[in-house]
Every structure is written in structure tokens, then in C-alpha cells.
Amino acid sequence: MNDLETRLREVDVPEPPLGFDTDEVADRAARHARKRGAGIAVIVVAAASVAAAVLFGPGPAPARPAAPVLPPSPAEQARINLAFTDALVRALPERRSLTVGQSFSDALTPDRMSTSAQFADAAGRRGFVQLTVRGALTSQQVVAPDRACSEPVQAQYCTRLSLPGGLVLRISWLASETSPGVIGRWPCQGVLYRPDGSTVMVIADPELSVTEEQFVRLITDPAFVLR
């Protein structure tokens, strides 16, 4: 019995054929794994790109060039001249004559416009008033409101008024003796400061004999703004 078992162990029984090449199968599996890994990598990259687009959105659009600031148009000049005329008519009800328009001394530049008025009062004395309207871009051309009354121009004294809506008004005054013991005063310059940085300036001859109330109504006319 032992001899039979020994002989059976020594017999080399051939394995049945598998029907395929194991080396070829291993090569195919390796190639498939590599392709699958590449596909997963592509999917991961694409998913990351989509996620970045969702989270961060597109990049900032290029900034548009700022529109050039131009001088007031002829229509704008006509509108302000008409408003200036109406304001002076109310301030000088007893005038003999009044002419409003641009003169050689009136500036017409980007964000700024000046216009002048010549008039004759009830006594026939001729006077002059200049209006300058500035936008916020040219506010640096005017002395700051906190120094307005400390730097009067050719004025005996100055007043500063705080008006509704955040407006600040500086008025420089001239004074003289109109009769024995009577001192009269006339506004020679006023600057109105608006919260948005725009300003209105009125320069007048002493012949513009108006009260403070009349002068405030003149310089605070809502039409004196560049559009």
C-alpha cells in the first residue's frame, strides 16, 4: 500500500488547458487599470474646474475707461443764465436794467461755469454780479468751509451760516458809513458748500444793496447746479 502511494505521488499529471494565456490577461489588466486611472484623473480635473467656476465665478470684467468730463453744454449754460436772471429779478425788484450772459472774464471749463450780470439800480448806479457754479470735481478750487470765515477776501467781516440740508454758506461783507452814525453793509462775496462737494460762488459790487436774507435766497437757488 505504501509502495502504491509513493508511485502515485511520482506521477506527473499534466494540468488541463485554461483556454487563455495568463500573461496576456495580466497585461490586459494592467493596461485597463492605467486607462481607468487616467479617466478618473480627467473626471477629477473636470469636477474641480466646475467647482471652481461655481464657487468663484468668472474673473472680473475689465474696467471701462472713465467718461471725459466736458464743459457745460450750450443748453446747460442757457438754463443757468435764465435761472440767474430770475433770481436777480427777485433780489433787485427796483432795478432799472439787467443783462445776464458770459463775458471775457467768465470761465467755462469742465465741471465749472461762470456767468455775469450787469444792472442799474433804482438810483441809476451800475453794478456787477458774477455767478460761478462748480461740480464736485472742481471743489478744490474753493477754500474749505472750515477756513471760510478766517480767509475773507477784501471784506471787513464775514459770516458763516449753517442751512438745512447740510448746506454751509460763507458771506464776506463790506461796510461803510452811509450817513452820519449809520453803517451800511453789502455782501461782496458768498460761497455755498453742498454736501456732495459742489459749490456756488457769487461775487458782487457794493452796489448790490440787498439784505442777508435776499442774498441767501439768491445764492441758494436750487437751479445753480451742473447736471
Secondary structure, DSSP 8 states (H G I E B T S, - for coil): -HHHHHHHHH--------SS-HHHHHHHHHHHHHHHHHHHHHHHHHHHHHHHHHHH-S---------------HHHHHHHHHHHHHHHHHH-TT-SEEEEE--TT--EETTEEEEEEEEE-TTS-EEEEEEEEE-GGGGGGS--GGGTTTS-SS-SEEEEEEEGGGEEEEEEEEEEEEETTEEEEEEEEEEEE-TTS-EEEEEE-TT----HHHHHHHHT-TT-S--
